[in-house]
């Protein structure tokens, strides 16, 4: 179940697969949520998401990952 956040999101905040993007922006792949070695495809190292979209899993491994907000749109 997605985590509910009450603070205004800021660059550097992290999010997990299944949570909803709190703001539109660019998010970068940090790593697999379970700590296994990561090898994301070039197309999923940074992804644009609109506010309210769900954070996706790693397509290459269909595994939950951690995303970091790097740019607010």
C-alpha positions in Angstrom: 0.0 0.0 0.0 1.4 3.4 -0.9 2.8 5.6 1.9 0.9 8.8 2.6 3.2 11.8 2.9 2.1 15.0 4.5 5.1 17.2 3.8 5.8 19.1 0.6 8.0 16.9 -1.6 11.5 18.1 -2.3 14.3 17.2 -4.6 16.2 14.2 -3.1 13.1 12.6 -1.5 12.8 8.9 -2.3 9.7 6.8 -3.2 9.0 3.1 -3.8 7.3 1.1 -6.5 3.5 1.3 -6.0 3.5 4.7 -4.3 1.9 7.7 -6.1 4.1 10.5 -7.5 3.4 13.5 -5.2 4.5 16.0 -7.8 5.1 16.0 -11.6 8.8 15.7 -12.2 11.7 13.6 -13.1 12.7 10.6 -10.9 15.9 8.6 -11.1 16.4 4.9 -10.3 18.2 4.4 -7.0 18.2 0.6 -6.7 16.1 -2.4 -6.1 14.0 -2.2 -2.9 15.4 -5.5 -1.6 19.0 -4.5 -2.1 19.8 -6.9 -5.0 22.3 -5.6 -7.6 20.6 -3.2 -10.0 21.0 -3.0 -13.8 18.2 -0.8 -15.1 17.8 -0.3 -18.9 19.0 3.2 -20.1 15.3 4.1 -20.6 14.4 3.6 -16.9 17.4 5.3 -15.2 15.4 8.5 -15.2 11.7 8.7 -15.8 9.2 11.5 -16.0 6.0 11.0 -14.0 2.9 13.2 -13.6 1.4 13.9 -10.2 -0.8 10.9 -9.2 1.0 8.3 -11.4 2.2 5.2 -9.7 5.9 4.5 -9.4 6.7 1.5 -11.7 8.8 -1.6 -11.0 12.1 -2.3 -12.7 11.0 -3.5 -16.2 14.1 -5.6 -16.7 13.5 -7.6 -13.5 9.8 -6.9 -12.7 11.0 -6.0 -9.2 10.1 -3.2 -6.8 12.6 -0.3 -6.8 13.4 3.0 -5.1 13.1 6.2 -7.0 14.6 9.7 -6.1 13.0 13.0 -7.1 15.6 14.9 -9.1 13.6 17.7 -10.8 10.2 19.2 -10.1 8.3 20.1 -13.2 
